[in-house]
Amino acid sequence: MSLSFLTITVLGLAAIAAAGDTLPWNVPRVLEPVISTSSFKAAYEIGTWLNPFYLRGDFDGDGLPDYALLVIHRGDGKKGIVVWLSSRAKSGLAVVGAGTEFGAGGGHSDNWDFFDAWQVYEKRTAGQVAGQGQRPKGEAIWLEKSESDGALLFWEGKRFDCTRRPMKPCVAPRVRIDPWRPARNPHGFR
């Protein structure tokens, strides 16, 4: 009896996951009223192509938690991010990509599918990465294409801005190692 219950439960959860729906207990409670609206459900589905599928940070610098959530536009399948700022909760969500045109590193795109990793950068690190003339108001989101380049998404006070940065690979100095010759020992250690 318990084996059949377990089987039915696993199949039920697999069906939910296959449908592209996230399980409700995985979404922060503060976002539930926003993403359960008919307008959000009609336009977007929550993206689960990365883990985690949402980030928490203080993006606007007000000391309260804000959330960034991966989404896919239902109409055309374009990927992007929606950001909920606690200071602008009544204004709705800021949409980056997912069918909405957004500038990125001098270009514009409505499909933000270029990154395969993301994380929150603290304000000081974000300010250093953003460069001169750009001052993030709070923490920022680092979007990275592994072993390639990345972009820093940050709130500049009135809107989100983005700056692209190439990744600097770690390069070790070239050292010739000959496994057949014993290493020199200039200090006399044995």
VEXKOL-618258 format. One line per field, with one value per residue (C-alpha): residue number from 1; residue in three letters; x, y, z. Coordinates in nm, 2 decimals. Example, Ala and Ser with C-alpha at 12.3 -4.5 7.8 and 13.67 -1.06 7.14 Angstrom:
2
num: c(1, 2);
residu: c(ala, ser);
X: c(1.23, 1.37);
Y: c(-0.45, -0.11);
Z: c(0.78, 0.71);
***
This chain:
190
num: c(1, 2, 3, 4, 5, 6, 7, 8, 9, 10, 11, 12, 13, 14, 15, 16, 17, 18, 19, 20, 21, 22, 23, 24, 25, 26, 27, 28, 29, 30, 31, 32, 33, 34, 35, 36, 37, 38, 39, 40, 41, 42, 43, 44, 45, 46, 47, 48, 49, 50, 51, 52, 53, 54, 55, 56, 57, 58, 59, 60, 61, 62, 63, 64, 65, 66, 67, 68, 69, 70, 71, 72, 73, 74, 75, 76, 77, 78, 79, 80, 81, 82, 83, 84, 85, 86, 87, 88, 89, 90, 91, 92, 93, 94, 95, 96, 97, 98, 99, 100, 101, 102, 103, 104, 105, 106, 107, 108, 109, 110, 111, 112, 113, 114, 115, 116, 117, 118, 119, 120, 121, 122, 123, 124, 125, 126, 127, 128, 129, 130, 131, 132, 133, 134, 135, 136, 137, 138, 139, 140, 141, 142, 143, 144, 145, 146, 147, 148, 149, 150, 151, 152, 153, 154, 155, 156, 157, 158, 159, 160, 161, 162, 163, 164, 165, 166, 167, 168, 169, 170, 171, 172, 173, 174, 175, 176, 177, 178, 179, 180, 181, 182, 183, 184, 185, 186, 187, 188, 189, 190);
residu: c(met, ser, leu, ser, phe, leu, thr, ile, thr, val, leu, gly, leu, ala, ala, ile, ala, ala, ala, gly, asp, thr, leu, pro, trp, asn, val, pro, arg, val, leu, glu, pro, val, ile, ser, thr, ser, ser, phe, lys, ala, ala, tyr, glu, ile, gly, thr, trp, leu, asn, pro, phe, tyr, leu, arg, gly, asp, phe, asp, gly, asp, gly, leu, pro, asp, tyr, ala, leu, leu, val, ile, his, arg, gly, asp, gly, lys, lys, gly, ile, val, val, trp, leu, ser, ser, arg, ala, lys, ser, gly, leu, ala, val, val, gly, ala, gly, thr, glu, phe, gly, ala, gly, gly, gly, his, ser, asp, asn, trp, asp, phe, phe, asp, ala, trp, gln, val, tyr, glu, lys, arg, thr, ala, gly, gln, val, ala, gly, gln, gly, gln, arg, pro, lys, gly, glu, ala, ile, trp, leu, glu, lys, ser, glu, ser, asp, gly, ala, leu, leu, phe, trp, glu, gly, lys, arg, phe, asp, cys, thr, arg, arg, pro, met, lys, pro, cys, val, ala, pro, arg, val, arg, ile, asp, pro, trp, arg, pro, ala, arg, asn, pro, his, gly, phe, arg);
X: c(0.00, 0.28, 0.47, 0.17, 0.12, 0.49, 0.47, 0.16, 0.32, 0.64, 0.45, 0.23, 0.53, 0.70, 0.40, 0.40, 0.77, 0.73, 0.46, 0.72, 0.55, 0.76, 0.63, 0.46, 0.67, 0.98, 0.87, 0.92, 0.59, 0.63, 0.62, 0.31, 0.06, 0.26, 0.31, -0.03, -0.20, -0.37, -0.17, 0.16, 0.04, -0.07, 0.26, 0.52, 0.61, 0.88, 1.21, 1.39, 1.68, 1.92, 1.94, 1.85, 1.57, 1.54, 1.79, 1.74, 1.94, 1.90, 1.91, 1.77, 1.98, 1.68, 1.78, 1.49, 1.50, 1.43, 1.39, 1.50, 1.32, 1.39, 1.10, 1.01, 0.77, 0.48, 0.42, 0.76, 0.97, 1.22, 1.40, 1.46, 1.44, 1.17, 1.28, 1.06, 1.18, 1.04, 1.06, 0.85, 0.62, 0.31, 0.48, 0.50, 0.79, 1.08, 1.12, 1.46, 1.44, 1.16, 1.01, 1.08, 1.36, 1.65, 1.99, 2.29, 2.65, 2.57, 2.32, 1.96, 1.80, 1.46, 1.59, 1.83, 1.94, 2.31, 2.39, 2.43, 2.52, 2.41, 2.47, 2.43, 2.73, 2.75, 2.73, 3.11, 3.20, 2.92, 3.06, 3.40, 3.28, 3.04, 3.32, 3.35, 3.04, 2.81, 2.69, 2.47, 2.23, 2.25, 2.36, 2.37, 2.32, 2.62, 2.51, 2.78, 2.84, 3.08, 3.44, 3.34, 3.21, 2.94, 2.71, 2.63, 2.26, 2.20, 1.95, 2.08, 1.81, 1.53, 1.58, 1.80, 2.12, 2.36, 2.73, 2.91, 3.25, 3.49, 3.61, 3.98, 4.11, 4.36, 4.69, 4.97, 5.32, 5.48, 5.71, 5.89, 5.88, 6.10, 5.98, 6.31, 6.54, 6.53, 6.41, 6.67, 6.69, 6.85, 6.77, 6.92, 6.60, 6.58);
Y: c(0.00, 0.25, 0.16, 0.26, 0.58, 0.67, 0.59, 0.80, 1.09, 1.08, 1.06, 1.35, 1.57, 1.47, 1.58, 1.92, 1.96, 1.85, 2.11, 2.38, 2.49, 2.55, 2.40, 2.67, 2.62, 2.71, 3.07, 3.34, 3.42, 3.79, 3.72, 3.49, 3.78, 3.92, 3.61, 3.47, 3.76, 3.67, 3.93, 3.77, 3.41, 3.51, 3.67, 3.47, 3.13, 3.10, 2.99, 2.69, 2.66, 2.78, 2.68, 2.89, 3.03, 3.34, 3.56, 3.77, 4.09, 4.46, 4.59, 4.94, 5.00, 5.06, 4.78, 4.56, 4.23, 4.25, 3.95, 3.87, 3.58, 3.40, 3.40, 3.29, 3.49, 3.27, 3.43, 3.38, 3.18, 3.46, 3.44, 3.72, 3.84, 4.02, 4.21, 4.30, 4.59, 4.63, 5.01, 5.00, 4.71, 4.89, 4.99, 4.63, 4.43, 4.56, 4.33, 4.27, 4.08, 3.81, 3.99, 4.34, 4.54, 4.62, 4.77, 4.56, 4.68, 4.92, 4.69, 4.61, 4.27, 4.13, 3.78, 3.74, 3.38, 3.45, 3.36, 3.02, 3.14, 3.43, 3.56, 3.86, 4.10, 4.32, 4.69, 4.76, 4.48, 4.59, 4.95, 4.83, 4.61, 4.87, 5.11, 5.49, 5.70, 5.41, 5.39, 5.10, 5.20, 4.86, 4.51, 4.40, 4.08, 3.93, 3.74, 3.51, 3.30, 3.05, 3.10, 3.38, 3.71, 3.86, 4.15, 4.34, 4.43, 4.70, 4.96, 5.31, 5.50, 5.53, 5.22, 4.92, 4.95, 4.70, 4.69, 4.41, 4.29, 4.04, 3.77, 3.78, 3.43, 3.32, 3.25, 3.09, 3.18, 2.93, 2.69, 2.41, 2.10, 1.80, 1.50, 1.31, 1.58, 1.64, 1.98, 2.23, 2.30, 2.65, 2.65, 2.31, 2.16, 1.78);
Z: c(0.00, 0.09, -0.23, -0.45, -0.25, -0.30, -0.67, -0.72, -0.53, -0.73, -1.06, -0.95, -0.87, -1.19, -1.39, -1.22, -1.29, -1.65, -1.70, -1.62, -1.31, -1.00, -0.68, -0.47, -0.16, -0.36, -0.43, -0.17, 0.01, -0.07, -0.44, -0.43, -0.47, -0.76, -0.96, -0.90, -1.08, -1.41, -1.60, -1.48, -1.55, -1.89, -1.99, -1.81, -1.66, -1.40, -1.56, -1.40, -1.64, -1.36, -1.00, -0.80, -1.01, -0.79, -0.61, -0.29, -0.24, -0.15, -0.51, -0.44, -0.12, 0.11, 0.36, 0.27, 0.07, -0.31, -0.54, -0.90, -1.07, -1.39, -1.63, -1.98, -2.20, -2.29, -2.63, -2.78, -2.53, -2.47, -2.14, -1.89, -1.54, -1.34, -1.04, -0.74, -0.54, -0.19, -0.22, -0.54, -0.46, -0.58, -0.91, -1.01, -1.15, -1.35, -1.66, -1.82, -2.14, -2.16, -2.47, -2.33, -2.50, -2.26, -2.33, -2.25, -2.31, -2.59, -2.76, -2.70, -2.66, -2.56, -2.50, -2.21, -2.27, -2.27, -1.91, -1.75, -1.39, -1.17, -0.83, -0.61, -0.57, -0.26, -0.32, -0.28, -0.53, -0.77, -0.76, -0.85, -1.14, -1.27, -1.34, -1.33, -1.36, -1.27, -0.91, -0.81, -0.53, -0.36, -0.44, -0.80, -1.01, -1.18, -1.49, -1.63, -1.94, -1.80, -1.90, -2.13, -2.01, -1.79, -1.72, -1.41, -1.37, -1.11, -0.99, -1.05, -0.87, -1.13, -1.35, -1.40, -1.59, -1.72, -1.80, -1.98, -1.86, -2.01, -1.78, -1.71, -1.71, -1.44, -1.62, -1.43, -1.53, -1.77, -1.59, -1.76, -1.55, -1.63, -1.44, -1.50, -1.35, -0.97, -0.87, -0.77, -0.40, -0.35, 0.03, 0.11, 0.25, 0.25);
***
